[in-house]
Amino acid sequence: MKTIPRWLLTWAFAGIAVFFLACGGDSNDGGGSSNQDNRDSSSAPAANADLRLAGADPITLDPALAGDAGSATYIVEIFGGLVTLDKNLKVVPDIAESWTVSPDGTVYTFKLRRNAQFHDGRPVTAEDFKYSLDRTAKLGQTASATADAYLGDIVGARDVTRGRADSISGVKVIDDSTLEITIDAPKAYFLAKLTYPTAFVVDKQQVESNPRNWTRKPNGTGPYKMAEWRLNERIILQANDRYHLGAPSVKRVLYILAGGSALTQYENDELDMTSIGVNDIERVASPRDPLNAEYKSGPELSISYIGFNTKVPPFDDPKVRQAFAMSIDREQIARVVLKNMVPVANGIMMPGLPGYNQNSKALAFDPQRAKQLLAESKYKDARGLGQITLTEIGGGANAGITTQAILEMWRTNLGVEVSIAQSEAASFFDDLDRGRLQMFDIGWIMDYPDPEDVIDLLFYSRSRQNNTGYSNPQVDALIEQARTEQDVTKRLQLYQEAEQLIIQDAPWVPLYFGRSHIVVKPYVKGLEQPLPSVIPMLRYLSIDK
């Protein structure tokens, strides 16, 4: 899962661009005191970096705990797993050079590359993967909100996440270079789930010798190594020249964490690429502007939405949720407030995702019907709703322009006053996972291009990623059937049926789908088009000055 604040979706782009989605806040994973810096005394000055990007301190660098796009941006470059996604979002070999699947589709046997190493040169073994998967599942008992969702198909994984076992019975070491994973049923999406950080390998010796601070300079297996991390200032990644898929061309990458106007920094040649926000889009998109020649735009596999906690008043009543949804003019938000930067969401599954239905229809803007629904609800009118709070990530005095527009629509069209609460990212995600938020302002970026990653993970009643508490037995039945359906067309139809039921029940207000808007210096090669998801991309880039 890569949950990200909705206002950031309009300021950032995915893949390479999700560098700018990194959320601020100190690490919760034992990343050390906020006063401690990680510095490589042998590092060259930051000014010597080959590639300079805007970023922010990650919430965590522990793959087992990753749940937000900002953290994943760094994690996918520093660590790796059995398989990965390429630039076309296809599952391809990573540390596993090959694999076989049993005739019944439940047993995967992975052969590891002989040349795969941790950054310190130690070879990666099947035992390292066994340790890492068991560790992630154990953290699922207390700290990891993603372990159950991404490893739960493996036989015995949920026994560990629920505290009934210490080791995943479905993960077996055959020999140093062979790992066997057994899942509970044949599932078309299983390999794609292994591309998520919860399945990445970590160094047992490092983790256990320094459990509180190991993520300050992790000994990963990915194309880049952590060279320097100075909180609120900069992160420098150094190319791993022993990387098993080939040494990256870009040797040093600098992330500037200190803030400021990224576009101004770009124009001053202090950044090599950056995203474009709503205040600058009309200028940069104009052919008359000098920056237009460096401007790129493309669709994302992401969605921005308002989520309701369906287990607490007043959003335990579907008519109240529907009333709130039908009071929002999403066209005005996309076209006027956000200046046509994003397409209006007509459903939950976005264009480019298998199963996307262009005929899907979100609840229409209809203030009169919204008032009628509120009157028909058990709360009767605005006074009966009680205090309502929308929580978002932030620390500023004012809500963002999109949030302000939505609050005004609820006030004008429904007669409801909604308060705003802001919290830093780590606290927000913790409260979200624990079901403490009444209503929240957020986004979802796809981890892999399969509808299971949004319909199942976010709306199945027993999913730990179901942050709205939504429950519909019909939806559950469709999802359960889709999990093991081998006919591709029928499987996608099942997800589409579930989507329509979810839209009507309104645990979400889908607002808009993501779209990337960036500027890139001409000498940065390999980024012909912004990519639609968070994948390891730095190794594909080169600098040609």
C-alpha positions as CSV (number, residue, x, y, z in Angstrom):
1,M,0.0,0.0,0.0
2,K,1.2,3.5,-0.8
3,T,-1.2,5.9,0.8
4,I,-0.3,9.5,0.2
5,P,-1.9,12.8,1.0
6,R,-4.3,13.9,-1.7
7,W,-2.9,17.4,-2.0
8,L,0.5,16.0,-2.8
9,L,-1.0,14.0,-5.7
10,T,-1.4,17.2,-7.6
11,W,2.1,18.3,-6.9
12,A,3.9,15.1,-7.7
13,F,4.3,12.4,-10.3
14,A,4.8,8.7,-9.9
15,G,7.7,6.4,-10.5
16,I,10.7,8.7,-10.7
17,A,8.4,11.5,-9.7
18,V,7.3,9.9,-6.4
19,F,10.6,11.3,-5.1
20,F,8.5,14.4,-4.5
21,L,5.8,12.4,-2.7
22,A,8.0,11.7,0.3
23,C,6.2,12.7,3.5
24,G,8.0,14.5,6.3
25,G,8.3,13.3,9.8
26,D,10.8,11.4,11.9
27,S,11.2,7.7,11.5
28,N,9.2,5.4,13.7
29,D,11.2,2.3,12.9
30,G,14.1,2.9,15.2
31,G,15.7,5.3,12.8
32,G,17.5,7.0,15.6
33,S,17.2,10.4,17.2
34,S,16.2,13.3,15.1
35,N,19.4,15.0,16.2
36,Q,21.6,12.3,14.7
37,D,22.9,12.5,11.2
38,N,24.3,9.7,9.0
39,R,27.3,10.9,7.2
40,D,29.8,9.0,5.0
41,S,33.1,10.7,5.6
42,S,34.3,9.6,2.2
43,S,31.3,11.1,0.4
44,A,32.1,13.8,-2.1
45,P,30.4,17.2,-1.6
46,A,26.7,17.2,-2.4
47,A,27.3,19.6,-5.3
48,N,29.1,16.8,-7.1
49,A,25.9,14.8,-7.4
50,D,25.0,13.6,-10.9
51,L,21.3,14.0,-10.3
52,R,19.6,16.5,-8.0
53,L,16.0,16.0,-6.8
54,A,13.5,17.5,-4.3
55,G,12.6,15.1,-1.5
56,A,11.7,14.8,2.2
57,D,12.7,12.6,5.1
58,P,11.1,9.2,4.8
59,I,8.8,8.0,7.5
60,T,10.7,4.7,7.5
61,L,13.4,2.9,5.6
62,D,12.4,-0.5,6.9
63,P,10.8,-2.5,4.0
64,A,8.6,-4.4,6.5
65,L,7.0,-1.2,7.7
66,A,6.6,0.6,4.4
67,G,3.1,1.9,3.8
68,D,3.5,5.3,2.1
69,A,4.8,6.4,-1.3
70,G,7.4,8.7,0.1
71,S,9.2,6.0,2.1
72,A,8.9,3.5,-0.8
73,T,10.6,6.0,-3.1
74,Y,13.9,5.4,-1.3
75,I,13.3,1.8,-0.2
76,V,12.9,0.5,-3.8
77,E,16.3,1.9,-4.7
78,I,18.1,0.7,-1.6
79,F,16.5,-2.8,-1.3
80,G,15.2,-5.5,-3.6
81,G,13.2,-8.7,-3.6
82,L,12.8,-11.9,-5.6
83,V,11.0,-10.0,-8.4
84,T,10.5,-6.4,-9.5
85,L,8.5,-4.3,-11.9
86,D,10.1,-2.9,-15.0
87,K,9.3,0.4,-16.7
88,N,6.3,-1.2,-18.4
89,L,5.0,-2.4,-15.0
90,K,5.7,-6.1,-15.9
91,V,6.9,-8.5,-13.3
92,V,10.6,-9.4,-14.1
93,P,13.4,-11.2,-12.3
94,D,15.3,-9.4,-9.6
95,I,17.3,-11.4,-7.1
96,A,15.6,-14.5,-8.3
97,E,16.9,-15.2,-11.8
98,S,14.1,-17.7,-12.5
99,W,11.2,-19.5,-11.0
100,T,8.8,-22.4,-11.7
101,V,5.2,-22.8,-10.7
102,S,3.6,-26.2,-9.8
103,P,0.8,-27.5,-12.1
104,D,-1.8,-26.5,-9.5
105,G,-0.5,-22.9,-9.3
106,T,0.3,-22.9,-5.6
107,V,4.0,-23.7,-5.3
108,Y,6.6,-21.2,-6.5
109,T,10.2,-22.3,-6.6
110,F,12.7,-19.5,-7.0
111,K,16.4,-19.8,-8.0
112,L,18.5,-17.0,-6.7
113,R,21.3,-15.3,-8.7
114,R,24.7,-16.4,-7.7
115,N,26.0,-12.8,-8.1
116,A,23.3,-11.1,-5.9
117,Q,25.0,-9.5,-2.9
118,F,24.3,-7.2,-0.1
119,H,26.0,-3.8,-0.3
120,D,28.8,-5.0,1.9
121,G,29.6,-7.9,-0.6
122,R,28.0,-10.8,1.3
123,P,26.0,-13.1,-1.0
124,V,22.2,-13.2,-0.7
125,T,20.9,-16.7,0.2
126,A,17.5,-18.3,0.5
127,E,17.9,-18.2,4.3
128,D,18.1,-14.4,4.1
129,F,14.7,-14.3,2.4
130,K,13.3,-16.8,4.9
131,Y,14.4,-14.6,7.7
132,S,13.1,-11.4,6.1
133,L,9.7,-12.8,5.3
134,D,9.3,-14.2,8.8
135,R,10.5,-10.9,10.3
136,T,7.9,-9.0,8.3
137,A,5.1,-11.3,9.3
138,K,6.1,-11.0,13.0
139,L,6.1,-7.2,12.7
140,G,2.6,-7.6,11.4
141,Q,1.5,-8.5,14.9
142,T,2.3,-5.0,16.2
143,A,4.0,-2.5,13.8
144,S,3.4,-3.4,10.2
145,A,0.1,-2.5,8.7
146,T,1.1,-4.1,5.4
147,A,2.4,-7.5,6.3
148,D,-1.0,-9.2,6.4
149,A,-2.2,-7.6,3.1
150,Y,0.9,-8.4,1.0
151,L,2.1,-11.7,2.5
152,G,-1.3,-13.1,3.6
153,D,-1.7,-15.4,0.5
154,I,1.4,-17.5,1.7
155,V,0.4,-20.6,3.6
156,G,1.1,-19.9,7.3
157,A,1.7,-16.2,7.0
158,R,-1.4,-15.2,8.8
159,D,-0.6,-17.6,11.6
160,V,2.5,-15.5,12.2
161,T,0.8,-12.1,11.8
162,R,-1.8,-13.2,14.3
163,G,0.7,-14.5,16.8
164,R,0.0,-18.2,16.4
165,A,3.4,-19.1,15.0
166,D,6.9,-17.8,14.8
167,S,7.7,-18.9,11.2
168,I,5.8,-19.0,7.9
169,S,5.2,-22.6,7.2
170,G,4.8,-22.0,3.5
171,V,8.3,-20.6,3.0
172,K,11.0,-23.2,2.8
173,V,14.7,-23.1,2.2
174,I,15.7,-25.9,-0.3
175,D,19.3,-24.9,-0.5
176,D,21.4,-21.6,-0.4
177,S,20.1,-20.6,-3.8
178,T,16.6,-22.1,-3.9
179,L,13.5,-20.8,-2.0
180,E,10.1,-22.4,-2.1
181,I,6.9,-20.5,-1.4
182,T,3.5,-22.1,-1.2
183,I,0.3,-20.1,-1.4
184,D,-3.2,-21.0,-0.3
185,A,-4.8,-21.1,-3.8
186,P,-3.7,-20.2,-7.4
187,K,-3.8,-16.4,-7.7
188,A,-2.9,-14.5,-10.8
189,Y,-1.6,-11.5,-8.9
190,F,0.7,-13.3,-6.4
191,L,4.0,-12.6,-8.1
192,A,3.1,-8.9,-8.4
193,K,2.6,-8.8,-4.7
194,L,6.2,-9.9,-4.2
195,T,7.4,-6.7,-5.8
196,Y,6.1,-4.7,-2.8
197,P,8.7,-3.9,0.0
198,T,7.2,-6.3,2.5
199,A,8.8,-9.1,0.5
200,F,12.3,-7.4,0.2
201,V,15.3,-9.0,1.8
202,V,17.2,-7.4,4.7
203,D,20.5,-8.2,6.4
204,K,19.8,-10.3,9.5
205,Q,23.2,-9.5,11.1
206,Q,22.7,-5.8,10.7
207,V,19.1,-5.7,11.9
208,E,19.8,-7.8,15.0
209,S,23.1,-6.1,15.9
210,N,21.6,-2.6,15.8
211,P,17.8,-3.0,15.9
212,R,17.1,0.7,16.7
213,N,19.3,2.4,14.2
214,W,20.0,0.0,11.4
215,T,17.9,1.9,8.9
216,R,20.2,4.9,9.2
217,K,22.5,3.3,6.7
218,P,20.9,0.0,5.6
219,N,22.9,-2.8,4.1
220,G,20.5,-3.5,1.2
221,T,20.8,-5.2,-2.2
222,G,19.4,-2.5,-4.5
223,P,21.0,-0.4,-7.2
224,Y,21.8,2.4,-4.7
225,K,23.4,2.6,-1.3
226,M,22.8,5.2,1.4
227,A,25.8,7.5,1.4
228,E,24.5,10.3,3.6
229,W,21.3,11.2,5.4
230,R,21.1,14.5,7.2
231,L,17.7,15.0,8.6
232,N,15.7,17.9,7.1
233,E,18.6,18.7,4.9
234,R,19.7,16.0,2.3
235,I,19.9,12.4,1.4
236,I,22.6,11.2,-1.0
237,L,22.4,7.8,-2.7
238,Q,25.5,6.2,-4.2
239,A,25.4,3.7,-7.0
240,N,26.0,0.1,-6.1
241,D,28.6,-0.9,-8.7
242,R,28.2,-4.5,-7.8
243,Y,24.5,-4.5,-8.5
244,H,23.4,-7.9,-9.9
245,L,21.4,-6.3,-12.7
246,G,24.2,-4.0,-13.8
247,A,25.9,-0.9,-12.3
248,P,23.7,2.2,-12.6
249,S,24.9,5.0,-14.9
250,V,24.0,7.8,-12.5
251,K,26.6,7.5,-9.7
252,R,25.3,10.0,-7.1
253,V,21.8,11.2,-6.5
254,L,21.1,14.1,-4.1
255,Y,17.7,14.7,-2.6
256,I,17.3,18.2,-1.2
257,L,15.0,17.9,1.9
258,A,15.1,21.5,3.1
259,G,12.1,22.7,1.3
260,G,11.7,26.0,-0.6
261,S,10.3,26.6,-4.1
262,A,11.3,23.5,-6.1
263,L,10.5,25.3,-9.4
264,T,12.7,28.2,-8.4
265,Q,15.5,25.8,-7.6
266,Y,15.0,24.1,-11.0
267,E,15.1,27.4,-12.8
268,N,18.3,28.3,-10.9
269,D,19.8,25.0,-12.0
270,E,19.8,23.6,-8.5
271,L,17.5,20.7,-9.4
272,D,17.4,18.5,-12.5
273,M,13.7,17.7,-12.4
274,T,10.7,18.7,-10.4
275,S,7.0,18.5,-10.3
276,I,4.7,21.4,-11.3
277,G,2.0,22.6,-8.9
278,V,-1.3,24.3,-9.6
279,N,0.1,27.8,-9.2
280,D,2.6,27.2,-12.0
281,I,0.8,24.9,-14.4
282,E,-0.7,27.5,-16.7
283,R,2.6,29.2,-17.2
284,V,4.7,26.0,-17.8
285,A,2.0,24.4,-20.0
286,S,2.0,27.4,-22.3
287,P,4.1,27.0,-25.5
288,R,5.2,30.6,-25.0
289,D,7.1,29.8,-21.8
290,P,10.7,28.8,-22.0
291,L,10.1,25.9,-19.6
292,N,7.5,24.4,-21.8
293,A,10.2,22.6,-23.9
294,E,11.2,20.7,-20.7
295,Y,7.6,20.0,-19.6
296,K,6.2,16.4,-19.6
297,S,2.8,15.1,-18.5
298,G,1.4,11.7,-18.2
299,P,-1.3,9.6,-16.4
300,E,-0.7,8.0,-13.1
301,L,-2.2,4.8,-11.6
302,S,-3.5,6.8,-8.6
303,I,-6.7,8.2,-7.2
304,S,-7.4,11.0,-4.7
305,Y,-10.4,10.6,-2.4
306,I,-12.2,11.5,0.8
307,G,-12.6,8.4,3.1
308,F,-15.3,8.0,5.7
309,N,-15.0,5.8,8.8
310,T,-18.1,3.8,8.4
311,K,-18.0,2.4,11.9
312,V,-18.5,5.8,13.7
313,P,-21.3,8.3,13.6
314,P,-22.5,9.9,11.4
315,F,-20.8,7.9,8.6
316,D,-22.2,4.6,9.9
317,D,-25.3,5.7,7.9
318,P,-24.8,5.2,4.1
319,K,-27.3,7.9,3.3
320,V,-25.1,10.4,5.2
321,R,-22.1,9.3,3.2
322,Q,-24.0,9.5,-0.1
323,A,-25.2,13.0,0.9
324,F,-21.6,14.2,1.5
325,A,-20.5,12.7,-1.8
326,M,-23.3,14.3,-3.8
327,S,-22.6,17.7,-2.3
328,I,-19.1,17.8,-3.9
329,D,-18.8,19.3,-7.4
330,R,-15.9,17.2,-8.6
331,E,-15.9,18.8,-12.0
332,Q,-15.4,22.2,-10.5
333,I,-12.5,20.9,-8.4
334,A,-10.7,19.3,-11.3
335,R,-11.4,22.0,-13.9
336,V,-11.4,25.2,-11.9
337,V,-9.6,24.7,-8.6
338,L,-6.9,22.4,-10.1
339,K,-6.9,24.1,-13.5
340,N,-7.5,20.9,-15.6
341,M,-4.4,19.2,-14.1
342,V,-6.3,16.0,-13.3
343,P,-9.2,14.0,-14.7
344,V,-12.4,13.6,-12.7
345,A,-12.6,10.1,-11.2
346,N,-15.6,8.3,-12.6
347,G,-15.0,5.3,-10.2
348,I,-12.4,3.6,-8.1
349,M,-10.3,1.8,-10.8
350,M,-8.4,4.3,-12.9
351,P,-7.6,4.4,-16.6
352,G,-4.7,2.1,-17.5
353,L,-5.6,-0.4,-14.9
354,P,-6.9,-3.8,-16.1
355,G,-10.6,-3.7,-15.3
356,Y,-11.1,0.0,-15.7
357,N,-14.6,0.7,-16.8
358,Q,-15.1,3.9,-18.7
359,N,-18.9,3.5,-18.2
360,S,-18.6,3.5,-14.4
361,K,-20.4,6.4,-12.8
362,A,-19.5,7.9,-9.4
363,L,-22.3,9.5,-7.4
364,A,-23.4,12.6,-9.3
365,F,-23.2,16.1,-8.0
366,D,-26.8,16.8,-6.9
367,P,-27.3,19.2,-3.9
368,Q,-31.1,18.7,-3.8
369,R,-30.8,14.9,-3.7
370,A,-28.0,15.3,-1.1
371,K,-30.3,17.3,1.2
372,Q,-33.0,14.7,0.7
373,L,-30.7,11.8,1.6
374,L,-29.5,13.6,4.8
375,A,-33.2,14.1,5.8
376,E,-33.9,10.4,5.2
377,S,-30.9,9.4,7.3
378,K,-31.2,8.5,11.0
379,Y,-29.5,11.8,11.8
380,K,-32.3,13.8,10.0
381,D,-30.4,17.1,9.5
382,A,-27.1,18.9,9.9
383,R,-27.7,19.6,13.6
384,G,-28.1,15.9,14.2
385,L,-24.7,15.0,12.8
386,G,-22.6,16.3,15.7
387,Q,-19.0,17.4,15.4
388,I,-17.4,16.3,12.1
389,T,-13.7,16.5,11.5
390,L,-11.7,15.9,8.3
391,T,-8.1,15.0,9.0
392,E,-5.2,15.6,6.6
393,I,-1.5,15.5,6.6
394,G,0.0,19.0,7.2
395,G,1.2,21.4,9.7
396,G,0.2,24.7,8.2
397,A,-2.3,27.2,9.5
398,N,-4.6,26.7,6.5
399,A,-6.0,23.8,4.6
400,G,-5.1,23.4,0.9
401,I,-7.1,25.0,-1.8
402,T,-8.9,21.7,-2.7
403,T,-9.8,21.0,0.9
404,Q,-11.1,24.6,1.3
405,A,-13.2,24.2,-1.8
406,I,-14.7,20.9,-0.5
407,L,-15.5,22.4,2.9
408,E,-17.3,25.3,1.2
409,M,-19.3,22.9,-0.9
410,W,-20.5,21.0,2.2
411,R,-21.3,24.3,3.9
412,T,-23.2,25.7,0.9
413,N,-24.8,22.6,-0.5
414,L,-25.5,20.6,2.6
415,G,-25.5,23.1,5.4
416,V,-22.8,21.2,7.3
417,E,-19.7,22.8,9.0
418,V,-16.7,20.5,8.9
419,S,-13.6,21.1,11.1
420,I,-10.1,20.5,9.8
421,A,-7.4,18.6,11.8
422,Q,-3.8,18.3,10.6
423,S,-1.1,16.0,11.7
424,E,2.4,15.0,10.6
425,A,2.6,12.0,8.3
426,A,3.7,9.3,10.7
427,S,0.9,10.1,13.2
428,F,-1.6,10.4,10.4
429,F,-0.9,6.9,9.0
430,D,-0.8,5.4,12.5
431,D,-4.2,6.9,13.4
432,L,-5.5,5.8,9.9
433,D,-4.4,2.2,10.4
434,R,-5.9,2.1,13.9
435,G,-9.3,3.5,12.8
436,R,-9.1,6.7,14.8
437,L,-10.1,9.1,12.0
438,Q,-13.7,10.1,11.4
439,M,-13.1,11.3,7.9
440,F,-9.8,11.6,6.0
441,D,-8.2,13.2,3.0
442,I,-5.9,10.9,1.2
443,G,-4.8,9.2,-2.0
444,W,-3.9,5.8,-3.3
445,I,-1.2,4.9,-5.8
446,M,-1.1,1.5,-7.2
447,D,1.6,-0.9,-6.1
448,Y,1.2,-3.1,-9.2
449,P,-1.3,-3.0,-12.1
450,D,-4.0,-5.4,-10.8
451,P,-7.4,-4.4,-9.5
452,E,-6.8,-6.7,-6.5
453,D,-4.4,-4.0,-5.2
454,V,-7.3,-1.5,-4.7
455,I,-10.6,-3.4,-4.6
456,D,-9.5,-6.3,-2.4
457,L,-6.9,-4.5,-0.2
458,L,-9.1,-1.4,0.5
459,F,-12.6,-2.8,0.6
460,Y,-12.6,-6.4,1.7
461,S,-14.2,-6.4,5.1
462,R,-11.4,-8.3,6.8
463,S,-8.5,-6.5,5.1
464,R,-6.2,-4.7,7.4
465,Q,-5.8,-2.0,4.7
466,N,-9.5,-1.3,4.8
467,N,-9.2,2.0,6.6
468,T,-12.9,2.9,6.2
469,G,-14.2,-0.2,8.1
470,Y,-16.4,-0.8,5.1
471,S,-18.3,-4.1,5.0
472,N,-20.6,-5.5,2.4
473,P,-21.1,-9.3,2.2
474,Q,-21.9,-9.0,-1.6
475,V,-18.6,-7.2,-2.2
476,D,-16.7,-9.7,-0.1
477,A,-18.2,-12.6,-2.1
478,L,-17.2,-11.0,-5.4
479,I,-13.7,-10.4,-4.1
480,E,-13.2,-13.9,-2.8
481,Q,-14.4,-15.3,-6.2
482,A,-12.0,-13.0,-8.1
483,R,-9.0,-14.1,-6.1
484,T,-8.9,-17.5,-7.6
485,E,-10.8,-16.9,-10.9
486,Q,-8.4,-18.0,-13.7
487,D,-10.4,-16.6,-16.6
488,V,-9.1,-13.1,-17.0
489,T,-12.2,-11.5,-18.5
490,K,-14.5,-13.0,-15.8
491,R,-12.1,-12.0,-13.1
492,L,-12.1,-8.4,-14.2
493,Q,-15.9,-8.4,-14.5
494,L,-16.1,-9.5,-10.8
495,Y,-14.0,-6.6,-9.8
496,Q,-16.2,-4.2,-11.8
497,E,-19.3,-5.6,-10.2
498,A,-17.7,-5.0,-6.8
499,E,-16.7,-1.5,-7.8
500,Q,-20.3,-0.5,-8.6
501,L,-21.6,-1.8,-5.2
502,I,-18.8,0.1,-3.4
503,I,-19.6,3.4,-5.3
504,Q,-23.2,3.2,-4.2
505,D,-22.3,2.4,-0.6
506,A,-20.0,5.4,-0.6
507,P,-17.2,4.6,1.9
508,W,-15.2,6.9,-0.4
509,V,-15.8,10.0,-2.4
510,P,-13.6,9.4,-5.5
511,L,-12.4,12.9,-6.5
512,Y,-9.9,12.6,-9.3
513,F,-7.3,10.3,-10.9
514,G,-3.7,11.2,-10.8
515,R,-1.7,12.9,-13.6
516,S,2.0,13.8,-13.6
517,H,3.2,17.3,-14.5
518,I,7.0,17.7,-14.4
519,V,9.9,19.5,-15.9
520,V,13.1,17.7,-16.7
521,K,16.5,19.0,-17.8
522,P,17.3,18.0,-21.4
523,Y,20.5,16.2,-20.3
524,V,18.6,13.7,-18.1
525,K,18.0,10.7,-20.3
526,G,15.8,7.7,-19.9
527,L,12.7,9.4,-18.7
528,E,10.8,9.7,-21.9
529,Q,7.5,9.8,-20.0
530,P,6.6,10.0,-16.3
531,L,5.8,6.5,-15.0
532,P,2.5,5.6,-13.4
533,S,3.7,3.9,-10.2
534,V,6.4,3.6,-7.6
535,I,9.2,1.4,-9.1
536,P,13.0,1.4,-8.9
537,M,13.8,3.9,-11.7
538,L,17.2,5.5,-11.0
539,R,19.2,2.8,-12.7
540,Y,17.4,3.4,-16.0
541,L,18.6,7.1,-16.1
542,S,21.7,8.6,-17.4
543,I,23.2,12.1,-17.6
544,D,24.4,13.5,-20.9
545,K,25.9,16.9,-20.5
